[in-house]
């Protein structure tokens, strides 16, 4: 494989995201991360509440 075999994101047929698209991607990633954290905290809380006094 030579250098010509590598597809560049800035070369022919490649796609370069605009700054607005990068901003939206970042916001979407943060929203997904926040939802995952909230879900994990919710599952943890429900688990602790259901265990209640059984832990000791």
Order of alpha helices (4+ residues) and beta strands (2+ residues): alpha
